Amino acid sequence: MIKTKSGIYQSELLSNSSIIHGFSTKTFGDMTDRAKRKAFFSALGIEEASLVWEEQIHKDHIHVVVENDRGSTISGVDGLVYKYEIASPSISFGIRNDNSVVLSVHTADCVPLLAVDPVERIIGVAHAGWKGTTLHIGKKCIREMEKLGATVSNIRVVIGPRIGVCCYQITADRADVFREEYPGSDVVGEKDENFFADIGKANYLDLLSVGMKPEHIDYDSSLCTCCMTDEFYSFRKSGKRLEGEMLGVISC
């Protein structure tokens, strides 16, 4: 993952010129503010009217997007998948002019996943909090992309900035859930009789479990939203009042 001069985190895995993607930072401000979102979208060359949003209810439901979903929020889901027409998009002066669907995911500690099969032009996004993670929403997102015609060997996934194991302290009961879902792994750590979960690593393991190669997954374990408060918003760091949210978006 690299940070561009404009303040957007992007993956070199998705450097193909037809793939537009990125994660916002505090450079752009709180993405619940429409004016601030506009600056982020402008930097990427996309229009807000092209976005499809998720309600994000911390479950594992995934919606197959259709063209008429553009500009709307899909209720009851934490994942979206979409298949474009195979014809290549038309891009002029950095602005997409084919009215492409753009999928989005908003976070402030949870795991954002951006996925793409650039050969079949199929994209997906998922929002994975601790519940979505232990329900294996990332794995299910890949399976839904496959149903649309994607091939695992072609899919690339970016695991975006999220709270790290360094900061995500959990209860003993929640630790048991992670251990049950990820047996034999180091997803749960223990320090001074406290338990910590690595939800980024858990999603990485899920992607490997469906046959993805490590080199096709961009997972930077150092990007902790709770540690890097100069860069990212963090629900845990903010306390009861959330200061802001980031956005992850992808279009192909």
N, C-alpha and C positions, 0 to 999 in steps of 0.2 A: 504494500500500500504506500502511495506517495501523496504528499500534499502539494497541490498546485500553487502557483503564485497568487491565484485568486482566492485561495483558502478553502479549496474543496479537496477532500480525500478521494482518490481514485486508485484503481488497480491496473497494474501493467498487464495483467492477464486479459483485460478487456480493452486493449489498446487499438483494436480494430476500429477504423474510422466510422463505421456504420453503427457502432454501439455507443450510445450516450449514457453515462452513469455518473454517480457520485454521491458522497455524503456531505451534508452541510456541517459547518462548524460555527463557533461563536462569532467568527468573522462576519457572518451574515445575520446573526441574531436569532431570536426565538421564531421558529418556523410556524408557530400558531398565529403569527402576525402576517397578514396577507401582503403588506408592503415589503416586508423583509423577505418573504418567500419569492416575491417577484424578482428581487435582485439575484437570488440564488438561481432561479429558473433562467433568467437572462444570461447569467454567466455560462450556463450549459446549453443555451440556444433552444429551450423548450418553452411551451406555453402552458399555463396552468389549466386551461380548458382541455388539454389532452390527458391530464392526470386521472387515474383511477385510484381511489383511496380505500383503505380498510377501516372498519370500525375498531378492530383490535380489542377483543374481549378475553384474551389470555386463554384461548382454546386452540384447536388444531384444524378448524374448518377452512377449506380452501375453495375459492370461487374461480371458475373458468370465465374469464372476461370476454365480453363481446363488444363490438364497436359502439353500441349504444350506451355502454357503461362509462364512456369518456365523460369526465367532469362530475362524476358521482362518487358517493361513498357507499361501499357494499357492506350492509349490516351483517353482523354475526360471523365475521370471518377474520382470520389472522394471516391469510395467505391468498395470493392471486397468481394465476398463470394465464398466459395469452400467446396465441399463435398468429403471426402476421401472414399476409400474403407473401409468397416467396420472392416476388419482385423486389429489387433493392430500393431503398428509400431515396428520395431526392433531397439533397441538402444544398442550400444556397446561402452563402455568406454566414455559415455557421448556424442557420435556422432551418429546422426541419419543415418542409412544406407539403408533407404527405399526410398531415393530420394524424401522425402516429400516436398510438396509445402509449402512454407512459405509466408504468406501475410505480407505486410509492409505498414507503413504510416509514412511520415516525417513531422515534425512540428517545429515551433519556436514561438508559442503563440496560434495557433489554437488548437482545441480539437481533440486528437487522441482517437479513440474508438477501443478496441479489444474485440471480442465476440467469444464465443465457446459454442456449444452444444456437450459436451463430450460423450454423449450416442450415438448420430448419427454420430459423428466425422465430424461436420460441423463448419467451422470457418468464421469469417468476420472481416473486418476492415473498418473504415470510417474516413475521414478527414473533420472536421466541423469547418470552419471559421464562421464569422457572417452570411454569405450568406447560407452556407451549413446548419448551425444550424436553421435558420429561414425557410429553405426549408425542415427541419425535416429529414435530411439524416440518423440520428441514428435510427429513427423509421423505415425508409424505408429499412435499412440494416437488421433489425430483420425480416421484412416481406419477404425479399428475402431469408433469411435463412430458413424461414418457408416453402417457395416454394420448397426448396431442401429436406424438410423432418424434419427440426428441430421443436422442441416443446418449446414454450415460457417458460414453467416451468423448462425445463432443461438448458436453455441458461444462461450463466454467462457473464457479461460485465464489463470491466475495463475502466473507464474514466481516461485517462492519464493526466500528467501535462500540464496545459494550463494557459493562462493569467486569473487572477482572477478578480472578481468584484472590488477589491481594486484598480486595475490599468487600467482596460479597460474603459476609458472614450469614450463616443460616442456622436454623434450629436443628436439634438432633433428629427430630421427626422428619424434617425436610431432607436432611442428610441421608436418612434411610431410604427415602424415595429415589434419590439420585443413585445410591448404591445398588438398588434393585434394578433400575433401568440401565445402568452402565456397570455391570458386574466386572470385577477384575481391572477396572480402570483407575486412573488417578484424578478423576473428576472431583472427588471430595477430598479436601485436605483438612488436617487438624493441627491446631497450634494453641498451646496453653488451655487445653480442654474446650476450645471453641472450634466450630466447624465452618469451613469455607467451600463454596462451590465454584467450579470453573465452567460457566455456562457456554463460553466460547468454545472451549475444548470439547464439551459434550456435543455441540452441534457439528464440530469438525469430525468427531467419531461417527456420528450418524451418517454424514456424507460419505465417509470411507466405507461404511457398512452396506451402502447401496452400489458399491463398485466404482466410486470415483477415485481417481488417482490423486495422491497428495499434491502433485505439481499442477493440478487443475483447480486447486482450492487456495484462495488467497486468505490466509489466516495469520494476522499479526497479533500475537498474544500480548504485546506491549501496549496496545491501544485501550487503556482503561479509562472509561468516562469519569469514574469517581476520583481517580488520581489526577487526570489531566483536565482540571476544571478551567484552565485558561483556554482550552480548545473546545471542550464539550460540555453539554448540560448533563447533570446527574440528579436523578430523583432522590437517590439515597443521600447525596451530599446536600441537596437543597433542603431536606427535612420535609415538614408537612406541606409547605408551599413550593410547588414546582416552578423553578425559575424560567424554564424554557424547554423546547424540544428540538431535536435535529431531524432532518429528512434524508432518506436514502431513495434514489430514483434510478430507474433503468428503462431504456428504450432501445430498440434494435431496428 
